[in-house]
């Protein structure tokens, strides 16, 4: 069936003018002038090409990214008092902004020749809104129409020394108004998020979760993730976000509220220590899963022109971090059934020893997760350079430097001590891929070796934003001007 394309340029351009007006309501305290969106005219002109460019999905993703903290103007936003509820919040929030399911798996496998090894799968299926609610209503667009979905997948195969490789899924961006296929479930229905030929599906409570990827001869994935025997379906996840007081003092309700504050308001919770089964085919080679563990994040991470608790600074656009605006994140499912996760931010100058100022240590406790808030230190080691277009050998923009090894120390809850100390090393020396907006990130499957007497484990090391803000902006504007996909 021939795909159809509907006109969108006028709607998106009209929406961008309302975004500009919202930003202009902010005054730069240093000059007294209205704040401006950098390169706004270029974004407006690019929106005018959405009906003529061969790559409207890529254009829209880049435009949204360059709107920065104004990328959620006109969307509904969960307020600080929002109460996360289930099963409703398991499903996508069509009236809100950037949202995704992140799936990380570590699998013991057998190939078609009977050789044993291990395979990791990283999948990030996300959606953005292309315009605000008022613009959507004026255009008579449905929630499906207004959604741009994407799915990024990498598979790392480790069959021993000399047989370690990373495989990347072909780019998969879908916008129904431009002929793409996007479907998602409503609260109360069985869970579904479909992006083109790929899908996540499950019960109304998500678990068990079916993961399917169909990238033709390049990659086919058919996995099932479910809670392990220590948990029921409705207790197999824990709330992240702002920590409850019990997560800090270790008494009472642990974990987070499930809500993240301005300037990145949203919803966040995770499923650790999941069981995984199924099969994977990459470039004609089939791997059958013998056993495996997984981790799933569901995160709504919007942007806001408002700061936390109404603070004036940082002023949007005027005081945005530079030259870097990134982070490192990690999770590890430990061999003893416990787990931990945490994030450290690199904003401003490059820092190879950022503080982990957000994290949770997870212990099974009577069929639920006891989630204790932790922080500490991480050293980023073994820096390597990568092209900004993953896998490219063509000369182009400056390389991106990404550390590949992490050493942790004094990661703990200060009231209880018992700090974590350990080292995480990657399975393969390249975990890079390009996000839907063409920014480079790295998701490396890793072995965690504990040095503090607890337990070893498996996880992922995420690195985002180690390409400078200026380098990415230069690339993004050049792409919007030329309309030619990078190679």
Secondary structure, DSSP 8 states (H G I E B T S, - for coil): --------HHHHHHHHHHHHHHHHTSB-TTT-SB---TTHHHHHHHHTTTTTSS-HHHHHHHHHHHTGGGTTTTS----TT----TTGGGS--TTSS-EEEEEEEEEEEEETTS-EEEEEEEEEEEEEESS-HHHHHHHT--TTTTEEEEEEEEEEEE-STT-EEEEE----EEEGGGT--EEE--TTS--EEEETTEEEEE-TT--SEEEEEE-TTSEEEEEEEE--TTS-GGGS-EE-SSB-HHHHHSSSS-SB-SEE-TTS-EEEEEEEEEEEEEEEEETTEEEEEEEEEEEEEEEEE---SS-GGG---S-TTTS---SEEEEEEEEEEETTS-EEEEEEEEEES--SS-EEEEEEEEEEETTEEEEEE-EEEEEEEEEEEE-SSTT--S--S--EEEEEEEEEEEEEETTTEEEEEEEEEESSS--EEE-TTS-EEEEEEEEEEESSSS--EEEEEEEE--S-HHHHHHHHHHHHHH-----
